[in-house]
Amino acid sequence: MPDEMVSHTDAAAELGVSVPTFYRWLKTRKIQTYRRVGDRHGYVRRSDLAQIRDWYPHASTAAEPELKARAGSRPALAASR
């Protein structure tokens, strides 16, 4: 089963940080980001969020069940470079 993908906005909310902070982390921590073909929105793997929680102990886990419920099935994503 492929790893579940989360939008950058949902990932920031799930971690309890602002979107600009999350984008800084993407840039400085080298988190792999993905995009759908023809879609300008970015996504990260849910497993990468678990790694963020390892080095950022204040990351929130309270929103996770709600976001999982909203995350229905999504088409496959292509890695961006």
Legacy VTK file of the C-alpha trace (Angstrom):
# vtk DataFile Version 3.0
C-alpha trace
ASCII
DATASET POLYDATA
POINTS 81 float
0.000 0.000 0.000
1.504 3.374 -0.957
2.230 5.904 1.756
-0.605 8.367 2.396
-0.016 11.883 1.041
-0.959 15.065 2.911
-1.139 18.594 1.464
1.334 21.150 2.795
-1.521 23.087 4.427
-2.934 19.991 6.128
0.554 18.925 7.206
1.171 22.320 8.854
-2.188 22.103 10.641
-1.489 18.536 11.741
1.855 19.592 13.203
0.362 22.688 14.842
2.616 25.175 13.032
1.962 27.977 10.553
2.167 27.329 6.821
5.193 29.685 6.415
6.993 27.747 9.180
6.230 24.473 7.424
7.609 25.853 4.134
10.797 26.903 5.939
11.105 23.353 7.244
10.639 21.988 3.729
13.496 24.178 2.571
15.913 23.645 5.450
15.186 20.044 6.458
15.111 18.660 2.914
11.717 17.009 3.242
10.697 15.437 -0.065
7.694 17.160 -1.609
5.413 15.759 -4.309
3.021 17.247 -6.860
0.238 15.836 -8.994
0.693 16.290 -12.706
-1.011 19.576 -13.603
-1.580 20.510 -9.944
0.272 23.394 -8.312
-0.310 22.156 -4.760
2.421 20.294 -2.906
2.141 17.161 -0.790
4.317 15.278 1.696
4.189 11.710 2.929
2.538 11.093 6.265
5.624 9.057 7.273
7.752 12.209 6.762
5.525 14.000 9.279
6.445 11.308 11.794
10.113 12.164 11.214
9.371 15.843 11.851
7.808 14.904 15.172
11.103 13.226 16.106
13.082 16.479 15.858
10.251 18.897 16.743
8.778 17.639 20.018
6.064 20.353 20.129
4.392 19.030 16.963
0.715 18.472 17.574
-0.926 15.101 17.073
-4.412 16.266 18.122
-5.584 17.016 14.554
-4.395 13.721 13.064
-7.635 11.673 13.370
-9.696 14.466 11.793
-7.284 14.847 8.883
-7.180 11.100 8.288
-10.973 11.078 8.072
-10.917 13.884 5.457
-8.132 12.319 3.421
-10.106 9.930 1.158
-8.432 8.146 -1.706
-6.304 10.374 -3.891
-4.620 9.698 -7.240
-0.955 8.765 -7.342
1.480 11.663 -7.106
4.662 12.260 -9.087
7.811 13.375 -7.259
8.850 16.949 -8.011
12.402 18.115 -8.361
LINES 1 82
81 0 1 2 3 4 5 6 7 8 9 10 11 12 13 14 15 16 17 18 19 20 21 22 23 24 25 26 27 28 29 30 31 32 33 34 35 36 37 38 39 40 41 42 43 44 45 46 47 48 49 50 51 52 53 54 55 56 57 58 59 60 61 62 63 64 65 66 67 68 69 70 71 72 73 74 75 76 77 78 79 80
